[in-house]
Amino acid sequence: MNKIDGGYAFPTINESSVHGCSSLDYLDGMSLRDYFAGQALAGLLTLSAHPQAPKTPDLVKICVETADALIEELNK
């Protein structure tokens, strides 16, 4: 990924053996940015019944901006 995304949220290690040599491979998963955005969305959706709650396009933007802000803070 060409944007700083915080790395993988839940990386897993896969030990494989080929011709008697073992190696560890890190399996891809969702990025930390994706995870943070999803968590922000879950929280904001609890407010969706409120008349002043953000509408769907605004929710998406808020979630991504929140995820980026969290990663930026973690990188300090």
Secondary structure, DSSP 8 states (H G I E B T S, - for coil): --S---SBSS-EEEEEEETTEEEEEEE---BHHHHHHHHHHHHHHTTTTSTTS--HHHHHHHHHHHHHHHHHHHT-
